[in-house]
């Protein structure tokens, strides 16, 4: 039985002798005498199988068979394959954010720009509306809340109150997830 190195087809690094037996030597074929008279006849032997000639492979340029993907600008192996060096750090330009948190307060005329707010909410922006400047105008606060509720219904989102007096409202943008289970606001739960 051969060694482990021979099993894998590798030379023995210790250079020790192998336990394999050498293949038996074939005796030359001689005519065999079948009778006492001097006539000789050869045994009919099965014809030996013809030795298959190994086909000669034409050398092919390996680099012409493998091409790197379009736009590849990294290193290439000698075979022409793209080499992905996992240790190489590639810095990419950060993409600009596509969602924002917008703070909205009533303007000088005490109006809330709900049409512009609707466009921003549809794009994914979250709006925080502050009605605290309308302290002495309770009826105008209610009108602003109704207008914000109507705008949120058009955008198919909910309006959330961030304080107990409903003067700080949050309108999440499209595809923004809001946790409605915990109801914990502010830093008090963190401390």
Protein Blocks (a to p, Z undefined) as FASTA:
>chain_A
ZZfklmnopacfklpacfbdcdddddddddddfbfbfcdcdddddddddddddddddddd
fklmpccdehiabdcdfkopacddfkbccdddddddfbdcddddddfkopacfklmmmmm
mnopacdddfklmmmlmklmmmmmmmmmmmmmmnopacddfbfnopaccdddehiacdfk
lopgcjklmZZ
